[in-house]
Amino acid sequence: MTGNDLEHGRARVNGVKLHYVTAGDGPPLVLLHGWPQTWYEWRDVIPELAAEYTVIAPDLRGLGDSEAPVSGYDKDTVATDVRELVDHLGFDDEPIALVGHDWGMPTAYAYATQYREDVRALCVLEAGLPGVNEDQKKKLWHTRFHSVRDLPERLVAGRERLYLDWFYSEGAYDPTAIDDDAREEYVRCYSQAGGLRGGFEYYRAYDADAEHNQDHAQDPLEMPVLALGGAASFRELPIRDMEAVATDVESEVIERAGHWIPEERPAYFVERLTEFLEGAE
């Protein structure tokens, strides 16, 4: 599959204009990226997945080439953006398979818990759920830093490549997995007007997300869940958090992978996800 096989579109949903990519033909499979990335993090897995699924990969609110509104970054709201996009694309009466990485993970969880009958299977990668188990906000320096109002934007502006490069390399088992072209694409997006702020707003919504997740967790998910951690990154964290909020969790810590599983181990990720989705039929 080449770039010409991907269809780029834009749609105004839930009060925000989202950019999205679609490919393939079949049951809907929605891929939600994290920070500091965009839909582009799925570039190496979309071709294989599109052979069996209609792949939908949006840029989340405030990120990539989507619009960056002032508010609405709690994950319940971001999930509603995605739900309305799925409806807009004509899948309002067909349950989806849903994948979320990094901030895409709590967004995917918010989607699954708000629209339970519309999600047939959920896969989450390399993140935790705010408000569930031990508070990770107290452990990660950048979560605290990004939560400060206005200061991170002022310090990082003009140094986006320097700042983001640290995360792509430090979070990886293999730092070359995110190559220079990918880094340039991510930096392009986060250097746009509002790009840095949009990303940091995901962290500033942490406390609201924690409150929402504690409420959602009172009614555990029952659809099949696959939770994946990278052996060189969060390891069991996503597994532990999903086991606290769901009753049917399959899991794995993936060797030779850090935080960027779809880019570090794309072929294995496709194999593992496909196997899981086939079992969830």
Sequence and secondary structure as in RCSB ss.txt:
>XXXX:A:sequence
MTGNDLEHGRARVNGVKLHYVTAGDGPPLVLLHGWPQTWYEWRDVIPELAAEYTVIAPDLRGLGDSEAPVSGYDK
DTVATDVRELVDHLGFDDEPIALVGHDWGMPTAYAYATQYREDVRALCVLEAGLPGVNEDQKKKLWHTRFHSVRD
LPERLVAGRERLYLDWFYSEGAYDPTAIDDDAREEYVRCYSQAGGLRGGFEYYRAYDADAEHNQDHAQDPLEMPV
LALGGAASFRELPIRDMEAVATDVESEVIERAGHWIPEERPAYFVERLTEFLEGAE
>XXXX:A:secstr
  GGGSEEEEEEETTEEEEEEEE SSSEEEEE  TT  GGGGTTTHHHHTTTSEEEEE  TTSTTS   SS  SH
HHHHHHHHHHHHHTT TTS EEEEEETTHHHHHHHHHHHSGGGEEEEEEES   TTSSS GGGT HHHHHHHSSS
HHHHHHTT HHHHHHHHHHHT SSGGGS HHHHHHHHHHHTSTTHHHHHHHHHHTHHHHHHHHHHHTTS B S E
EEEEETTTTTTHHHHHHHHHBSSEEEEEETT  S HHHHSHHHHHHHHHHHHHHT 
